[in-house]
Amino acid sequence: MPRSIFSVLIALLALLAAGCGTDLKDPDQEKKYEGPFRETANVLTLYSDSARVMVRLQTPMQEDYENGDVVFPDGIDVEFLEEGETVTSTLRANYGKQERNKDLYLVRGNVIVHNLQKQEKLETEELYWNKAKAQIYTDKFVKITTPEEILMGHGLEANQDFSNYRIKKVTGVFSLKE
């Protein structure tokens, strides 16, 4: 009997030693989760100044990250308002990202900006919107359609409501009048 107890104790000690064989890992060396800490569906965000709504942003999905950045993976619709509820221009894109520390938005994929008052449309694949400076800009190819002509070029700077703009390098102008 003492020999069987001794055998059982040795077997238990062997199992205990095998269980302790795994090394403890330093948590700082482990790969950290870099995905969103929050996902919100069907978001409507209003930006105001002096209690007047100036910008209305809608998105089907918003992802918030630890560093303060926000990603709109399923697209973004922005309306710029004047005098309360009058929409002066719109911006739409398939993807958007806000860098919160710079107050800068990047939109990509089928980007369309409409100036509703002047009936002008901007089309590009990538556009930056600096909310603090109320400016939009890009270095990519742009196409602007006005009631009279189509302008094409590379690079653009404009105010956020797209009422004034400058194409950096014009590559074509086509008149729509006959």
C-alpha positions, 0 to 999 in steps of 0.5 A: 500500500505505501508503494501505491501511495508513493506511485500516485504521489509521483504521478501527481507531482509529474502532472503538476510539473507538466502543468506548470511548464507553460511560460507566463507571457508579458501582457505588454508583448501580446498583440493588442486588439486594434479594432473598434471599441464601439459600433453604432448603426444608423447614425445621425450627427448634427454639428451646430454653431450658435445653436444653429445646425450647420452640418448634418452627417448620416451613416449606416455604420459608425466605428469608434476607435480608442485613439478617437478616430471614427470610421464610416465603413458603409458610406457617409452622407453629409448635408451643409446647411445655411439659415437653419434648414436650407441645404446648400450642398451635399457630400456622399461617399462609399467610405469615410474616416474622421481623424479626431485630433486633426478634425479632418475627414477623408472620404473615398469611393464614388465621392460626389459633392453637389452645390444645390444653389449653383447646380454644380457637381464634383466627382472624384475618388478621394476627398479631404474635408477640414471641418475646422477650416471649412475646406475640401481638397484633393490631389486626385482626378476631379470632374466638375459638371456645371450647367454650361460645361464639364471641367476635368483636372487633377487636384482641387481646393474649395470651401466646404459648401463647394460655392468657390473652387479652384482646380490645380491642374486643368486637363479638359473643359467641355462646353455643354452649350450648342 
